[in-house]
């Protein structure tokens, strides 16, 4: 069998209409709707940044707890539930699951705005993470089916661009709504809502209506852009139940035991290791919630990988079992750590450093994030498509550049006392720091088979989110609290830069072989012809 050709490929069915073909006008329409969904995904996730100082005052929170709220509480549950959601996306109707997820995270954003305690806010942020776990795998999988390889990175770049457009809008309208609400209602507030609470409601409620629109999208045939037809899945919901159980302790032990006593023994060792490490870090830092959730997350990640190994050996072989895939996860995860740190903490740093109100700050940073972030993602996607013509590793070189080039500008931002220099340096940070996203997404999609794309995306985000969101914002906040300087905390996050560059360089050396042998390796692991 030719290593570059699937064992079972057939032409698209004769019944496919022109609108059901890759790169068709309907594909671009569907992409436009997906971009809008990703905008709301980012708005509901990112609005916390411009509201962080208000929330901190309301609940008297230290920076480490703010970092936990934005990163760990959201990120761990986003990553963990992404695994069963991604598996379900590979089996069920992606458009319907995306609509359900959008409705859930929008409702939980509204709940954030109604929260009256830190506990309620933490739980609702976890709920936002669970709902948003559907967005990336569904969007990546749908886009990859709607567009052929020669346009895939560009289409993914446009899709991911919605993330930064939404983040920019969240900063702009979040700061404006909170400020105007406080000025309009200094004493008698409608329903007793503070300005930051009103901002959460303003971005959460429209998402519920958008979910209805998403429900109407047509589902493309899996493998459409690759002219691959695979048999439909059976026992979808029982498999989904097993996937959910594989990340929820103590059901993880039951799932491991069903795979044999050796698997159960390994699982218990992983649980003990995660628990012991979490206990040690709690004793060291005193931050119970942070390390309890991280310990839970890393143990559940091991359990999900173990479950995949026993229940879907071909997918495991092309993801966790492929060093190139693992290097891509860790490398792009380290890049995302810097991105997440800067995107969350830049607004609080500005508000603490300069006498500029949050409405103006949100507008400036929001415009920069929206314009430069989107331009960076799209330009990075186009550049990675161009470089792919010269080398299979071309996309990885875009990732390496995106990890290294923003660092000097971040250092200047953290040390300047001039707001114009601060906001000016944020322009290249927002542009260069986001060029890797489409390159990373396309790389992951092309290292696996079409039927595995949703699972591959969630596996990729599992690692990158556990690194980026789970550790980055908290560590910056912790160092900020210890040193008394948020700038020092942000600069400490740059430790991820050499890790990212090294992993992506090593990944680039093996990506061509990994892609050209994927069908052969999947077949050897049990993939049916």
ABEGO torsion letter per residue (X at the ends): XBAABBABBBBBBAABBAAABBGBAAAAAAAAAAAAAAAAAAAAAAAAAAAAAAAAAAAGBBAAAAAAAAAAAAAAAAAAAAAAAAAAAAABBAAAAAAAAAAAAAAAAAAAAABABAAAAAAAAAAAAAAAAAAAAAAAAAAAAABBAAAAAAAAAAAAAAAAAAAAAAAAAAAAAAAAAAAABAABBBGGBBAAAAAAAAAAAAAAAAAAAAAABBBBBBGAAAGBBBBBBBGAAAAAAAAAAAABOAAAAAAAAAAEAAAAAAAAAAAAAAAAAAAAAAAAAGBAAAAAAAAAAAAAAAAAAAAAAAABAAAAAABAABAAAAAAAAAAAAAAAAAAAAAAAAAAAAAAABBBBAAAAAAAAAAAAAAAAAAAAAAAAAAAAAAAAABAAAAAAAAAAAAAAAAAAAAAAAABABAAAAAAAAAAAAAAAAAAAAAAAAAAAAABBAAAAAAAAAAAAAAAAAAAAAAAAAAAAAAAAAAGBAAAAAAAAAAAAAAAAAAAAAAAAAAAAAAAAAAAAAAAAGBBX
